[in-house]
């Protein structure tokens, strides 16, 4: 059994192992599976119309045209991979060598655009005021109060307002519901946070114009976010 243990025999090469989760495995400490941050449970009850799916295909969010597909989180596999993640090289140390997730993998698996303008975390003037003024449709003061809480836009409000309502045949209503759905996906699946119940309004501007959604390099920022998440989990 000694030849399959994950820890290094010598600290001469991997000097940061004492700060790495693999040291627990090496010392026989049971950590249990890592809990993946995601707020996607309500998606199992969300049904998209054919018109919405068509929009998602058009803007490069095709994989999310089936909400059920994003509910598949193998936390035990993620936990095992984290134990072999090395933050200095952004690679997994496997018995046969090193490997990593590449931008090409993101393109193949998620189908998101991997070239284009960078999705940067630029500042906005007042989170709540920006949500109120930049949202995909005009909001009443009551909707702003219900939809926004300290830290961002409530996921529960998004689902209740745009996940169940009758969209009807109006193309504008269909577009707004689809933009709200993508906003939900961005905050709960692509860039989840420890809050789990809100989405930062900064992403509204990347989704406001449907014809421009595909011009953003979503895949590259998803990959960098994954690297950062693996690094945090590995320490």
C-alpha angles and dihedrals in degrees: 000000000000093000094063099050113120100222126091121257090219132031090213094095105026102040098169097060094109087066094045128092090234088073088069090055091047091051094045096250113152110227101170123217119317116250111237115223108237136133098197105117094105089058090077087071096045120102122193123208122233089252091055092048089052090055092048091053090049096053097042100260094110096133090061093056084094106053092192092066093068092057093075107102117160097197094177092055090048090049091052092049093048089059088063098042116114117201097203093063103020089233139118114245104223129176091252094045140281127324137168145180111268135199088252089058090053090051093050097042102039101021090219119149110270098187130057138060117355117254097229130180096241119172124262129200107254117341097227095041090049091051090051096048102035102040118124092257137016113282131206119232088252092054091049090052092048095042102045129061133164105301102019152317114331115247090209090056091049092053096044093046102039106014100063108019120109106259095194124194096298107119091210093055091047090051093049092049090049093049090050089050092051089048088053091050093048093052100039104032113019099035108015120173135199089262090068094184105069142051120215110243092228089090094061093083092056091057103036095096112045094202090058098048092089092052091071119087096235094162096059094051091046088054094049090047089052091051091051092047092050090048092051092047093047094057 
